[in-house]
Amino acid sequence: MDNNIAENSKNDLQKIVIIGGVAAGPKITAKLLRSNFACQIDLYTEEDMISYSSCGLPYFIEGLIEDPQRLIVRRPEQFEEKGAKIHLNKRCTKIIPEEKKVLIQDTKSGIIKEVFYDKLAITTGARPIIPPIENVHLKNIFTLRKLQDGINIKNKIKEKETKKAVIIGGGYIGIEILEAFYKNDLEVFMIEQNPHILPIFDPEISDMIKESIVDISNGKVHIITDDSVVSFEGKDKVERVITSKGQIIDTDLVVIAVGVIPNSEIAKDAGIELGFKNAIRVNNRMQTNIKDIYAAGDCIENFHLVSKNYCWIPLGSSANKEGRCAAINISGQYDAFPGVLGSAVTRYDGLTMSLTGLTETDAKKYGFEVITSTMTKKDKAGYMPDAENITIKLVVDKRLRKILGAQAFGSGDADKRVNTVASAIMADQTIDEFLHLDMTYAPPFSTAVDPLLSAALVINNQIFKS
Ligand SMILES: Cc1cc2nc3c(=O)[nH]c(=O)nc-3n(C[C@H](O)[C@H](O)[C@H](O)COP(=O)(O)OP(=O)(O)OC[C@H]3O[C@@H](n4cnc5c(N)ncnc54)[C@H](O)[C@@H]3O)c2cc1C
C-alpha cells in the first residue's frame, strides 16, 4: 500500500465515494450532480467502462444492435465534465467504517490506496453463479453479465462453425439468450433442472410459455426440464454436455444462466448487516446499519410490497429507483423507497411474458386465501387482422378482496395489462374497485371489455358465488 496516501485531501466539500458503476452507482452520481449539494464524487469500478445497459446485451447478441458502444448510457467524460471523478479498473477491497475509509486496488498494477469518505454508497451489484460442473473452465463456456461477456458470446456465434449451443438455466436471462441464438439460426438446447422453466411464474403458466416457445421455433429449440448438467467434455474447448439423466449433447458453446448472487462480501467484512440471500439490508432511505454508508441496486435486499416480507429481486428498474433514493438522502434531503412488486417483462420471438406481485404459488406460501382466474382472449377486437391471443392470470385474496398479482403472456400486449395491475396493487385496490377501471378501448388497441377486466369479472363472480 502507498504509505498513508489519502487520495482525497480535506476540503469543505462532502466526499462521496461510490463503489460500482453500472446502473445504481451512475444513477447516484447523476442525481447528485443535478442537485445543489456541494460534494466531491469519486466513483470506483473494477471494470473499464461504466453506465451501460446489461439489459440490452441479449439484443446486441441477437444483432438488433450492431455496435456495443450503443449500450453505453453515459461515458466517464460526461460525468467528469460535470465534476465527478470516475476511476476505472479500481476495485474496492475493504471498507473500514471506523476510519471512514476504503481501500482501493488498481486492478492492473495491484497498488492499493486509501480513500476517505464522508458518505459511502455501495453499488456492487451481483455476479453470475457458476455451478461446480466438471470441466467448467473449458473454452467457449460463458456467463452473461458484463459488456465484455456479451461481446465474447457474440464473437463466438458469429464464427461460421458455430451451429449448436446449450443454455443452462431457464430463467428470464436464459430465455433472452435463447431468443438471440434462435434468431441467429443456431440449434439450441436449454437445460433446466427444475420441472418448469421461468420459475417466477406459476407452473402451469410456465408450461404454456414453454410449449409456445417450442411451437414457434421450427424444431430449432429443445427445452429439457428436470435434468441438470453434470459435466462438460472437450479437448481445450467445450464439445459436449453430459446431463444427470445421461443425455449427451454436442455443442459449440455453452452459456450458464443459473442465477446471480449479490456482491456483498466487502460489506459483510465491514460489519454491514446482510439479509435475504446475503444481500445488503437497507432501510427505506437506502441506509445500511452503519452510519453514512448507503447501498442500492442488485447488491441490496428488497422489501416486497404484497407479501410484506424481505426478498431479493435484482432488477435494473429497481436499481435506478434505489439509486435515486440513495442520492436524495445522501444529499441531506428526504426520500423513501417503499419496496418492490417484482414487476418484470421479457419476450421470445414476438411472445411477451410479464408478471407483477405474487404468483398463486407464492401467495399461498404467505398464507393468503387465494382465488385466481386465468383466461385467454384476443388482445384487440377479434375482427382486427393483428388481433393476437393473450393469457392473463389474476391472483386475488378472497377474504381481503385485494389484488395480489398478475401474470400475462402472449403475442399481444401482455405487459400493458401487467403494468395496469401493478398500479392497482400500489393503490391497494380491491377487485371490486379494480373492475370499474376506466380503461381505453378502440378495436386496434383492446376489446370493449379488456381481457384484464374480464379476468377481474370472473374472480368477482366467483367471490359472490362462494
Ligand atoms: C443479460 C441481462 C439482461 C437483463 N435484463 C433486464 C431487464 O430487461 N430488466 C431489468 O429490470 N433488469 C434486467 N437485468 C438486470 C440489470 O442489469 C441489473 O439489475 C442491473 O445491472 C443492476 O445494476 P447494479 O448497478 O446494481 O449492479 P451491476 O450491474 O451488477 O453493477 C455492479 C458493478 O460494480 C462492480 N463491482 C462489484 N464489486 C466491486 C468492487 N469491490 N470494487 C469495484 N467495483 C465493483 C461490478 O464489476 C459491476 O461493474 C438484466 C441483466 C442481465 C445480465
The ligand as a MOL file (V3000), in Angstrom:
LIG
                    3D

  0  0  0     0  0            999 V3000
M  V30 BEGIN CTAB
M  V30 COUNTS 53 58 0 0 0
M  V30 BEGIN ATOM
M  V30 1 C -28.4550 -10.2020 -19.7310 0
M  V30 2 C -29.1820 -9.3800 -18.7230 0
M  V30 3 C -30.4360 -8.8680 -19.0260 0
M  V30 4 C -31.1180 -8.1070 -18.0950 0
M  V30 5 N -32.3510 -7.6250 -18.4270 0
M  V30 6 C -33.0250 -6.8640 -17.5400 0
M  V30 7 C -34.2770 -6.3020 -17.8930 0
M  V30 8 O -34.7660 -6.4760 -19.0210 0
M  V30 9 N -34.9380 -5.5660 -16.9630 0
M  V30 10 C -34.4120 -5.3190 -15.7170 0
M  V30 11 O -35.0470 -4.6200 -14.9130 0
M  V30 12 N -33.2000 -5.8360 -15.3650 0
M  V30 13 C -32.5060 -6.5870 -16.2360 0
M  V30 14 N -31.2660 -7.0880 -15.8980 0
M  V30 15 C -30.7280 -6.8210 -14.5530 0
M  V30 16 C -29.9950 -5.4920 -14.5230 0
M  V30 17 O -29.0000 -5.4950 -15.4920 0
M  V30 18 C -29.3860 -5.2980 -13.1420 0
M  V30 19 O -30.4500 -5.2670 -12.2240 0
M  V30 20 C -28.5830 -4.0240 -13.0470 0
M  V30 21 O -27.4670 -4.0690 -13.8810 0
M  V30 22 C -28.1230 -3.8140 -11.6050 0
M  V30 23 O -27.2910 -2.7220 -11.5520 0
M  V30 24 P -26.2680 -2.5140 -10.3530 0
M  V30 25 O -25.5580 -1.2330 -10.6290 0
M  V30 26 O -26.9660 -2.6530 -9.0650 0
M  V30 27 O -25.2740 -3.7460 -10.3940 0
M  V30 28 P -24.3090 -4.3920 -11.5680 0
M  V30 29 O -24.9610 -4.1510 -12.8560 0
M  V30 30 O -24.0530 -5.7360 -11.0890 0
M  V30 31 O -23.0320 -3.4660 -11.4280 0
M  V30 32 C -22.1830 -3.5260 -10.3420 0
M  V30 33 C -20.8150 -3.0650 -10.7530 0
M  V30 34 O -19.9830 -2.9920 -9.5990 0
M  V30 35 C -18.7140 -3.5720 -9.8890 0
M  V30 36 N -18.1170 -4.0280 -8.6300 0
M  V30 37 C -18.5030 -5.0810 -7.8700 0
M  V30 38 N -17.7100 -5.1840 -6.7850 0
M  V30 39 C -16.8060 -4.1820 -6.8700 0
M  V30 40 C -15.7270 -3.7690 -6.0530 0
M  V30 41 N -15.4400 -4.4110 -4.9190 0
M  V30 42 N -15.0000 -2.7130 -6.4330 0
M  V30 43 C -15.2850 -2.0390 -7.5820 0
M  V30 44 N -16.3000 -2.3910 -8.4090 0
M  V30 45 C -17.0590 -3.4450 -8.0460 0
M  V30 46 C -19.0940 -4.7130 -10.8370 0
M  V30 47 O -17.9630 -5.1550 -11.5540 0
M  V30 48 C -20.0980 -4.0080 -11.7180 0
M  V30 49 O -19.4400 -3.2730 -12.7040 0
M  V30 50 C -30.5450 -7.8490 -16.8200 0
M  V30 51 C -29.2800 -8.3570 -16.5060 0
M  V30 52 C -28.5990 -9.1040 -17.4530 0
M  V30 53 C -27.2420 -9.6430 -17.1030 0
M  V30 END ATOM
M  V30 BEGIN BOND
M  V30 1 1 1 2
M  V30 2 1 2 3
M  V30 3 2 2 52
M  V30 4 2 3 4
M  V30 5 1 4 5
M  V30 6 1 4 50
M  V30 7 2 5 6
M  V30 8 1 6 7
M  V30 9 1 6 13
M  V30 10 2 7 8
M  V30 11 1 7 9
M  V30 12 1 9 10
M  V30 13 2 10 11
M  V30 14 1 10 12
M  V30 15 2 12 13
M  V30 16 1 13 14
M  V30 17 1 14 15
M  V30 18 1 14 50
M  V30 19 1 15 16
M  V30 20 1 16 17
M  V30 21 1 16 18
M  V30 22 1 18 19
M  V30 23 1 18 20
M  V30 24 1 20 21
M  V30 25 1 20 22
M  V30 26 1 22 23
M  V30 27 1 23 24
M  V30 28 2 24 25
M  V30 29 1 24 26
M  V30 30 1 24 27
M  V30 31 1 27 28
M  V30 32 2 28 29
M  V30 33 1 28 30
M  V30 34 1 28 31
M  V30 35 1 31 32
M  V30 36 1 32 33
M  V30 37 1 33 34
M  V30 38 1 33 48
M  V30 39 1 34 35
M  V30 40 1 35 36
M  V30 41 1 35 46
M  V30 42 1 36 37
M  V30 43 1 36 45
M  V30 44 2 37 38
M  V30 45 1 38 39
M  V30 46 1 39 40
M  V30 47 2 39 45
M  V30 48 1 40 41
M  V30 49 2 40 42
M  V30 50 1 42 43
M  V30 51 2 43 44
M  V30 52 1 44 45
M  V30 53 1 46 47
M  V30 54 1 46 48
M  V30 55 1 48 49
M  V30 56 2 50 51
M  V30 57 1 51 52
M  V30 58 1 52 53
M  V30 END BOND
M  V30 END CTAB
M  END
